[in-house]
Amino acid sequence: MSAVSNHSVGSTSPAPLQRHQSVVMLGTEVAMEVVEGDILALESLSKPEDAEEVKANLNGFLGLFNSFLVNRKVGNTVEWDKIQPLPPTAVRSYASINPAPAISNESARALLDKLVVLKLNGGLGTSMGCVGPKSLISVRNDATFLDLTVKQIEGMNKKYGSNVPLLLMNSFNTHLDTERIRHKYDNRVNLHMFQQSCYPRVLKETLRPYPTSLNSESKHWYPPGHGDVYTSLKRSKLLDKLLKSGKEYIFISNIDNLGATVDLAILNFLINPPNPESPCEFVMEVTDKTRSDVKGGTLVQYENKLNLLEIAQVPKDKVDEFKSISKFKVFNTNNLWANMRAIDRLLSRREMEMDVIVNRKTLDDGTNVIQLETAAGSAIKNFQGAIGINVPRSRFLPVKKTSDLLVVMSDLFTLQNGSIIKNPRRSVPGLPLVKLGDAHFGKVKDFLERFDNVPQLLELDHLTVSGDVTFGKDVKLRGTVIIIANHGDRIDIPQGACLENKIVSGNLRILDH
């Protein structure tokens, strides 16, 4: 796997290439020299008060770019034959670390006093038709992702008398909007925000940085993935501050994963390991893979280390094998637990190696660019005693589309102190499969306008809705329900309707499924 090397801008003079000329066909060292020149030119434009931050960002980019160049001959993918079977101890069952009897409140407080919670808050809500940070989208009872997160931490601190701080890693896309509403949470939680790195996009045709000035359009820049969390946390000075205050462990997760709550069993396993002589510095929560999770990253043994393997790192002819549920049985939830002193040690020694993910994108204006990114879970190979823990599926409840939003808004769940809890009255294991057509339901605003209120889904197995469909109040959906309005047709499901194992077509015929 390609790993980031530590690289910084040197005193090398830029090679005599014009700004529009390509380095694609040049050797690694010469190409790197040219791009270093581009980066030096950008750095020279920084204001004195911003110089340190600008240099740190651009040096971080150069590290990724150097690794990309070194590994481009093999396509920045893994050598498939080097993947080894996982050792039996690499992934533990959740049951094996869950203590019995339950942890007392006094013990829980002692554990929580050493914990920090960090939410990855860099994403926008554009994929769901919203403007601004995704964390500010309402998901349940008018509460946003951030509202629910704060309520969880607040409730936990009140219950146990603890003081667990909440950290938000924002991107340049989300930072200002999130800062504007932070006053809502004053005196409720100990809230800290910091901004992750900002790197220049690379033009695919030339492999040169897209921006020519530090003030160029935002489309020229990007946040380099959540693997940047460790470096950005250190650079923010928060890591040092938290360590000095007695904090030892950090729980990192995506803010749109409603199942990612603090788990005392995992925290206890880290702080009080079964074998104190072999402590665990890093835990990745994984869960059983289903056919809807085949693109998710998985754990592998690679070059005698536990590694996260993402689909972007898989050779094209091995993608089907990667998606195999029988060969790769679990996937990464991106719920990660780490020892903060270990993070500090690895960063201070420049030993935090991260695999580079090459993300090719086409911008709205047709420009083809490359984003070089890292994933937070990729850090697992650097930590001593790192393992995966196979957790219940309930700890992975992401909201990526309005289909997911319908599920979490429904009676399939209840809300307790900011946590989304599966309704015990649902007798069927697992959650229903819900597919809503993007054309009419893809944007949150359109989605909300098509429901007078959220249908009852407690006994639903499968729902597919396509076309111009609306739902009246108090609709019940059970079993398998398929509703398809053909082009030019409209289907209005009437108030109080109960559809059980039905297919509703464009001409409103109702047939047994």
C-alpha positions as CSV (number, residue, x, y, z in Angstrom):
1,M,0.0,0.0,0.0
2,S,1.2,3.5,-0.8
3,A,2.1,5.4,2.3
4,V,2.6,9.1,2.9
5,S,6.2,10.1,3.5
6,N,7.2,13.1,5.5
7,H,8.1,15.8,3.0
8,S,8.7,19.5,3.1
9,V,9.4,22.3,0.7
10,G,13.1,22.6,0.2
11,S,15.3,25.2,-1.4
12,T,15.2,23.6,-4.8
13,S,14.7,26.0,-7.7
14,P,11.6,25.2,-9.8
15,A,12.3,23.5,-13.1
16,P,11.9,25.7,-16.1
17,L,8.4,24.6,-17.1
18,Q,5.6,26.9,-18.0
19,R,2.6,26.8,-15.6
20,H,0.4,25.0,-18.2
21,Q,3.0,22.3,-19.1
22,S,2.5,18.7,-17.9
23,V,4.8,16.6,-15.6
24,V,2.9,13.4,-16.4
25,M,5.7,11.9,-18.5
26,L,8.6,13.1,-16.3
27,G,10.4,11.0,-13.8
28,T,9.4,11.1,-10.1
29,E,12.3,13.3,-8.9
30,V,11.9,15.8,-11.8
31,A,8.1,16.0,-11.5
32,M,8.4,16.5,-7.8
33,E,10.9,19.3,-8.3
34,V,8.5,21.1,-10.7
35,V,5.5,20.8,-8.3
36,E,7.7,21.9,-5.4
37,G,8.3,25.0,-7.4
38,D,4.6,25.5,-7.8
39,I,4.0,25.1,-4.1
40,L,6.9,27.5,-3.2
41,A,5.2,30.1,-5.5
42,L,1.9,29.6,-3.6
43,E,3.6,29.8,-0.3
44,S,5.4,33.0,-1.2
45,L,2.0,34.7,-1.5
46,S,0.9,34.1,2.1
47,K,0.5,36.9,4.5
48,P,2.9,37.0,7.5
49,E,0.1,36.1,10.0
50,D,-0.9,33.1,7.9
51,A,2.5,31.9,6.8
52,E,2.9,29.1,9.4
53,E,-0.6,27.6,8.6
54,V,-0.1,27.9,4.8
55,K,3.3,26.2,5.0
56,A,1.9,23.4,7.1
57,N,-0.9,22.8,4.7
58,L,1.3,22.9,1.6
59,N,4.0,20.7,3.1
60,G,1.2,18.2,4.0
61,F,0.1,18.2,0.4
62,L,3.6,17.6,-0.8
63,G,3.9,14.5,1.3
64,L,0.8,13.0,-0.3
65,F,1.9,14.1,-3.8
66,N,5.4,12.6,-3.4
67,S,3.8,9.2,-2.3
68,F,1.4,9.4,-5.2
69,L,4.3,9.9,-7.7
70,V,6.3,7.1,-6.2
71,N,3.4,4.7,-6.4
72,R,1.8,5.7,-9.7
73,K,3.5,3.0,-11.7
74,V,1.4,0.4,-9.8
75,G,-1.7,2.6,-10.0
76,N,-1.5,3.5,-6.3
77,T,-3.2,0.1,-5.5
78,V,-2.2,-2.8,-3.3
79,E,-0.2,-5.8,-4.5
80,W,-3.1,-8.3,-4.2
81,D,-0.9,-11.3,-3.7
82,K,0.6,-9.8,-0.5
83,I,-2.8,-9.8,1.3
84,Q,-2.7,-12.5,4.0
85,P,-5.4,-14.1,6.0
86,L,-6.4,-12.2,9.2
87,P,-4.8,-13.7,12.3
88,P,-7.5,-15.1,14.7
89,T,-6.8,-12.3,17.2
90,A,-7.1,-9.5,14.7
91,V,-10.9,-9.1,15.2
92,R,-12.5,-9.7,18.5
93,S,-16.2,-10.2,19.1
94,Y,-18.1,-7.5,21.0
95,A,-19.3,-10.1,23.4
96,S,-15.8,-11.0,24.4
97,I,-15.0,-7.5,25.6
98,N,-18.4,-6.6,27.1
99,P,-18.0,-7.0,30.9
100,A,-20.5,-8.8,33.2
101,P,-21.7,-7.5,35.5
102,A,-22.3,-4.1,34.1
103,I,-19.9,-1.3,34.8
104,S,-21.0,0.7,37.9
105,N,-21.6,4.5,37.7
106,E,-18.5,5.2,39.8
107,S,-16.3,3.1,37.5
108,A,-18.0,4.6,34.4
109,R,-17.1,8.1,35.6
110,A,-13.5,7.1,36.1
111,L,-13.4,5.8,32.6
112,L,-15.1,8.8,31.0
113,D,-12.8,11.2,32.8
114,K,-10.0,9.9,30.4
115,L,-12.1,10.2,27.2
116,V,-12.5,12.8,24.4
117,V,-15.2,12.5,21.7
118,L,-14.4,13.8,18.2
119,K,-16.9,14.1,15.4
120,L,-15.8,14.4,11.8
121,N,-17.8,17.5,10.6
122,G,-16.2,18.3,7.2
123,G,-19.0,17.3,4.9
124,L,-21.7,19.4,3.2
125,G,-25.3,18.4,2.7
126,T,-25.2,18.9,-1.0
127,S,-25.8,15.3,-1.8
128,M,-29.2,15.6,-0.1
129,G,-30.0,19.0,-1.7
130,C,-29.1,21.1,1.3
131,V,-26.8,24.1,1.6
132,G,-24.2,24.2,4.4
133,P,-22.8,21.6,6.7
134,K,-24.5,18.2,6.7
135,S,-24.4,18.2,10.5
136,L,-27.1,21.0,10.5
137,I,-29.7,19.0,8.7
138,S,-32.7,18.1,10.9
139,V,-33.0,14.3,11.4
140,R,-35.5,13.7,14.2
141,N,-38.0,16.0,16.0
142,D,-36.4,19.1,14.3
143,A,-33.0,18.1,16.0
144,T,-29.9,18.2,13.8
145,F,-27.1,15.7,13.8
146,L,-25.1,18.2,15.9
147,D,-28.0,18.8,18.3
148,L,-28.3,15.0,18.9
149,T,-24.6,14.7,19.4
150,V,-24.5,17.5,22.0
151,K,-27.5,16.0,23.7
152,Q,-25.8,12.6,23.9
153,I,-22.7,14.0,25.5
154,E,-24.6,16.4,27.8
155,G,-26.9,13.5,29.0
156,M,-23.9,11.2,29.6
157,N,-22.0,13.8,31.6
158,K,-25.0,14.5,33.7
159,K,-25.7,10.8,34.4
160,Y,-22.2,10.0,35.4
161,G,-20.9,13.3,36.7
162,S,-18.2,13.3,34.1
163,N,-16.8,16.0,31.8
164,V,-16.3,14.5,28.4
165,P,-15.4,17.3,25.9
166,L,-16.8,17.3,22.4
167,L,-14.4,18.1,19.5
168,L,-15.5,19.0,16.0
169,M,-13.1,18.7,13.1
170,N,-14.5,21.1,10.5
171,S,-13.4,21.7,6.9
172,F,-13.1,25.1,5.2
173,N,-16.5,24.2,3.7
174,T,-18.2,23.9,7.1
175,H,-16.2,25.9,9.7
176,L,-17.8,29.3,9.5
177,D,-21.4,28.0,9.4
178,T,-20.7,25.7,12.4
179,E,-19.0,28.5,14.3
180,R,-22.1,30.7,13.8
181,I,-24.4,28.3,15.8
182,R,-22.0,27.2,18.5
183,H,-23.6,29.6,21.0
184,K,-26.6,27.2,21.1
185,Y,-24.4,24.8,23.0
186,D,-22.8,27.2,25.5
187,N,-22.9,25.8,29.1
188,R,-24.1,22.5,27.8
189,V,-20.9,20.7,26.7
190,N,-17.2,21.6,26.7
191,L,-17.1,22.2,22.9
192,H,-13.9,22.7,20.8
193,M,-13.7,23.2,17.1
194,F,-10.7,23.1,14.8
195,Q,-10.2,23.2,11.1
196,Q,-8.6,20.4,9.1
197,S,-6.1,20.9,6.3
198,C,-6.8,22.5,3.0
199,Y,-4.9,21.2,0.0
200,P,-4.7,22.2,-3.7
201,R,-6.5,20.0,-6.2
202,V,-4.2,18.6,-9.0
203,L,-5.1,18.9,-12.6
204,K,-5.4,15.4,-14.1
205,E,-3.9,16.4,-17.5
206,T,-0.8,18.0,-16.2
207,L,-0.4,16.8,-12.6
208,R,0.2,20.4,-11.6
209,P,-1.6,22.2,-8.7
210,Y,-4.9,23.7,-9.9
211,P,-4.7,27.0,-7.9
212,T,-2.2,29.7,-8.9
213,S,-3.0,32.0,-5.9
214,L,-4.0,31.5,-2.3
215,N,-7.2,33.5,-3.0
216,S,-8.3,31.4,-5.9
217,E,-11.8,29.9,-6.0
218,S,-12.8,27.3,-3.5
219,K,-13.2,24.7,-6.3
220,H,-9.4,24.8,-6.6
221,W,-9.0,23.4,-3.0
222,Y,-10.3,20.4,-1.0
223,P,-10.2,18.9,2.5
224,P,-7.9,15.8,2.2
225,G,-10.1,13.2,3.8
226,H,-10.6,12.4,7.5
227,G,-7.2,10.7,7.8
228,D,-6.0,14.3,8.3
229,V,-7.6,14.2,11.7
230,Y,-4.4,13.3,13.6
231,T,-2.2,15.9,12.1
232,S,-4.8,18.6,12.3
233,L,-5.6,17.8,15.9
234,K,-1.9,18.1,16.8
235,R,-1.5,21.4,14.8
236,S,-4.5,22.9,16.6
237,K,-2.7,22.5,19.9
238,L,-5.8,20.7,21.3
239,L,-4.0,17.4,21.5
240,D,-1.3,18.8,23.9
241,K,-3.9,20.6,25.9
242,L,-6.1,17.6,26.3
243,L,-3.2,15.3,27.3
244,K,-2.1,17.9,29.9
245,S,-5.7,17.9,31.4
246,G,-5.5,14.1,31.9
247,K,-7.3,12.8,28.9
248,E,-5.9,9.6,27.4
249,Y,-8.3,8.2,24.8
250,I,-10.2,9.7,21.8
251,F,-13.3,8.3,20.1
252,I,-13.6,9.4,16.5
253,S,-16.6,8.9,14.3
254,N,-18.6,10.5,11.4
255,I,-21.2,13.0,12.7
256,D,-23.9,11.5,10.4
257,N,-23.5,8.0,11.9
258,L,-26.4,8.1,14.5
259,G,-25.2,4.8,16.0
260,A,-21.8,6.1,16.9
261,T,-22.3,6.7,20.7
262,V,-19.8,6.3,23.5
263,D,-19.5,2.6,24.4
264,L,-18.3,2.0,27.9
265,A,-17.4,-1.6,27.2
266,I,-14.9,-0.7,24.5
267,L,-13.5,2.2,26.6
268,N,-13.0,-0.2,29.5
269,F,-11.3,-2.7,27.3
270,L,-8.8,0.0,26.3
271,I,-8.2,1.4,29.7
272,N,-8.2,-1.9,31.5
273,P,-6.8,-4.4,29.0
274,P,-7.1,-8.2,29.7
275,N,-3.3,-8.4,29.3
276,P,-1.7,-5.2,30.8
277,E,1.6,-6.2,29.3
278,S,0.2,-6.0,25.7
279,P,-2.1,-2.9,25.7
280,C,-4.2,-2.0,22.7
281,E,-3.6,1.5,21.4
282,F,-6.2,1.5,18.6
283,V,-9.6,-0.1,18.0
284,M,-11.5,0.0,14.8
285,E,-15.2,-0.9,15.1
286,V,-16.2,-3.3,12.3
287,T,-19.5,-5.0,11.6
288,D,-20.7,-7.9,9.5
289,K,-20.8,-7.1,5.8
290,T,-24.1,-7.4,3.9
291,R,-24.7,-7.0,0.1
292,S,-25.4,-3.3,0.7
293,D,-22.0,-2.8,2.3
294,V,-19.8,-4.4,-0.4
295,K,-17.9,-1.1,-1.2
296,G,-17.0,-0.5,2.5
297,G,-13.4,-0.7,3.5
298,T,-12.3,-3.9,5.3
299,L,-9.5,-5.1,7.5
300,V,-6.7,-7.2,6.0
301,Q,-3.3,-8.5,7.0
302,Y,-0.7,-6.8,4.7
303,E,3.0,-7.0,5.0
304,N,2.5,-8.6,8.5
305,K,0.5,-5.6,9.7
306,L,-3.2,-5.0,10.2
307,N,-4.3,-2.7,7.4
308,L,-7.5,-1.0,6.3
309,L,-8.2,-1.8,2.6
310,E,-10.4,0.7,0.7
311,I,-12.0,-0.1,-2.6
312,A,-10.1,2.7,-4.2
313,Q,-6.9,0.8,-3.4
314,V,-8.0,-2.4,-5.1
315,P,-6.8,-3.3,-8.6
316,K,-9.6,-3.2,-11.1
317,D,-9.5,-6.9,-11.8
318,K,-9.8,-7.7,-8.1
319,V,-12.8,-5.5,-7.3
320,D,-15.4,-8.4,-7.5
321,E,-13.2,-10.4,-5.1
322,F,-13.0,-7.4,-2.8
323,K,-16.8,-7.2,-2.7
324,S,-17.1,-10.9,-1.7
325,I,-19.0,-11.3,1.5
326,S,-17.5,-14.8,2.0
327,K,-13.9,-13.6,1.7
328,F,-14.1,-10.2,3.4
329,K,-16.7,-10.7,6.1
330,V,-16.6,-7.3,7.9
331,F,-16.3,-3.7,7.0
332,N,-15.1,-0.5,8.7
333,T,-17.8,1.6,10.5
334,N,-15.3,4.4,10.9
335,N,-15.9,4.4,14.6
336,L,-12.3,4.6,15.9
337,W,-10.8,4.6,19.3
338,A,-7.1,5.6,19.9
339,N,-4.7,6.3,22.7
340,M,-3.8,10.0,22.4
341,R,-0.3,9.5,23.8
342,A,0.3,7.0,21.0
343,I,-1.0,9.5,18.5
344,D,1.4,12.2,19.9
345,R,4.3,9.7,19.9
346,L,3.8,8.7,16.2
347,L,3.4,12.3,15.0
348,S,6.4,13.5,17.0
349,R,8.6,10.7,15.6
350,R,7.1,11.1,12.1
351,E,6.0,7.5,12.1
352,M,2.3,8.0,11.3
353,E,2.2,6.4,7.9
354,M,-1.1,6.8,6.0
355,D,-2.1,5.1,2.7
356,V,-2.9,7.5,-0.1
357,I,-6.3,7.3,-1.8
358,V,-6.5,8.8,-5.3
359,N,-9.9,10.4,-5.8
360,R,-10.5,11.4,-9.4
361,K,-13.3,14.0,-9.9
362,T,-14.9,16.0,-12.7
363,L,-15.9,19.5,-11.5
364,D,-19.1,21.2,-12.6
365,D,-17.2,23.1,-15.3
366,G,-15.8,19.9,-16.8
367,T,-12.3,20.2,-15.3
368,N,-10.8,16.8,-14.4
369,V,-8.9,16.9,-11.2
370,I,-7.2,14.6,-8.7
371,Q,-7.7,14.8,-4.9
372,L,-5.1,12.9,-2.8
373,E,-6.7,11.8,0.4
374,T,-6.3,9.6,3.4
375,A,-8.7,7.7,5.6
376,A,-8.6,7.9,9.4
377,G,-8.8,4.1,9.7
378,S,-5.6,3.7,7.7
379,A,-3.7,4.7,10.8
380,I,-4.4,1.3,12.4
381,K,-1.2,-0.2,11.1
382,N,0.9,2.3,13.1
383,F,-0.4,1.5,16.6
384,Q,0.8,-1.2,18.9
385,G,-1.7,-4.0,19.7
386,A,-4.3,-2.5,17.3
387,I,-7.4,-4.7,16.7
388,G,-10.9,-4.6,15.2
389,I,-14.0,-5.3,17.3
390,N,-17.0,-6.8,15.6
391,V,-19.8,-4.6,17.0
392,P,-23.6,-4.9,16.6
393,R,-25.0,-3.4,13.5
394,S,-26.8,-0.9,15.6
395,R,-23.5,1.0,16.0
396,F,-23.6,1.7,12.3
397,L,-26.6,3.9,11.4
398,P,-25.4,6.4,8.8
399,V,-27.7,8.9,7.0
400,K,-26.4,9.3,3.5
401,K,-29.6,9.7,1.5
402,T,-33.3,10.6,2.2
403,S,-34.0,6.9,2.2
404,D,-31.9,6.6,5.4
405,L,-33.6,9.8,6.7
406,L,-37.1,8.2,6.3
407,V,-35.9,5.2,8.3
408,V,-34.5,7.1,11.3
409,M,-37.5,9.5,11.4
410,S,-40.0,6.6,11.6
411,D,-41.4,4.5,14.4
412,L,-38.6,2.0,13.8
413,F,-36.7,4.1,16.3
414,T,-37.2,6.0,19.5
415,L,-35.2,8.9,20.8
416,Q,-33.5,8.8,24.2
417,N,-31.1,11.5,25.4
418,G,-30.1,12.2,21.8
419,S,-29.5,8.6,21.0
420,I,-31.5,6.8,18.3
421,I,-32.6,3.5,19.8
422,K,-34.2,0.6,17.8
423,N,-37.9,0.3,18.7
424,P,-38.2,-2.9,20.8
425,R,-41.7,-3.5,19.3
426,R,-40.1,-4.4,15.9
427,S,-40.1,-8.2,15.9
428,V,-38.2,-8.6,12.6
429,P,-34.4,-8.5,13.0
430,G,-32.6,-5.8,11.0
431,L,-34.0,-2.8,9.3
432,P,-36.1,-2.6,6.1
433,L,-34.6,-1.9,2.8
434,V,-35.9,1.4,1.6
435,K,-35.3,2.9,-1.9
436,L,-36.7,6.3,-2.8
437,G,-36.3,7.7,-6.3
438,D,-33.8,10.5,-6.5
439,A,-35.7,12.6,-9.0
440,H,-38.6,13.3,-6.6
441,F,-37.2,12.3,-3.2
442,G,-33.5,13.0,-3.4
443,K,-33.5,16.5,-1.9
444,V,-34.6,16.9,1.7
445,K,-37.0,19.7,0.9
446,D,-38.8,17.7,-1.8
447,F,-38.7,14.6,0.4
448,L,-40.5,16.4,3.3
449,E,-43.1,17.9,1.0
450,R,-44.2,14.4,-0.1
451,F,-45.2,13.2,3.4
452,D,-48.0,14.7,5.4
453,N,-46.3,12.8,8.3
454,V,-43.9,9.9,8.4
455,P,-45.6,6.6,7.6
456,Q,-45.5,3.7,10.1
457,L,-42.7,1.3,9.1
458,L,-42.5,-1.0,12.1
459,E,-43.6,-4.0,10.1
460,L,-42.0,-3.1,6.8
461,D,-39.5,-5.4,5.0
462,H,-38.9,-3.6,1.7
463,L,-40.1,-0.3,0.3
464,T,-39.4,1.0,-3.3
465,V,-41.0,4.3,-4.4
466,S,-40.4,5.8,-7.8
467,G,-42.0,8.8,-9.6
468,D,-44.4,11.4,-8.5
469,V,-45.8,9.9,-5.3
470,T,-47.2,11.6,-2.2
471,F,-48.3,10.1,1.2
472,G,-51.2,11.3,3.3
473,K,-51.3,11.2,7.1
474,D,-51.0,8.1,9.2
475,V,-50.1,5.7,6.3
476,K,-49.0,2.2,7.4
477,L,-46.6,0.2,5.2
478,R,-46.0,-3.5,5.9
479,G,-44.2,-6.3,4.3
480,T,-43.0,-5.5,0.8
481,V,-44.5,-2.4,-0.8
482,I,-43.6,-1.1,-4.3
483,I,-45.1,2.1,-5.6
484,I,-44.2,3.2,-9.1
485,A,-45.8,6.3,-10.8
486,N,-45.0,6.2,-14.5
487,H,-43.9,9.4,-16.3
488,G,-46.8,11.9,-16.4
489,D,-48.7,9.9,-13.7
490,R,-49.2,10.8,-10.0
491,I,-50.0,8.6,-7.1
492,D,-51.4,10.0,-3.9
493,I,-51.5,7.4,-1.1
494,P,-54.6,8.5,0.9
495,Q,-54.8,9.3,4.6
496,G,-54.9,6.2,6.8
497,A,-54.1,3.8,4.0
498,C,-52.6,0.5,5.0
499,L,-50.5,-1.2,2.3
500,E,-49.2,-4.7,3.1
501,N,-47.4,-6.7,0.4
502,K,-48.8,-4.5,-2.4
503,I,-47.6,-3.2,-5.7
504,V,-49.1,0.2,-6.6
505,S,-48.7,1.1,-10.3
506,G,-49.2,4.3,-12.2
507,N,-52.8,3.5,-12.9
508,L,-53.5,3.0,-9.2
509,R,-54.2,-0.7,-9.5
510,I,-53.4,-2.4,-6.2
511,L,-52.2,-6.0,-6.6
512,D,-51.2,-8.6,-4.1
513,H,-47.4,-9.0,-4.0
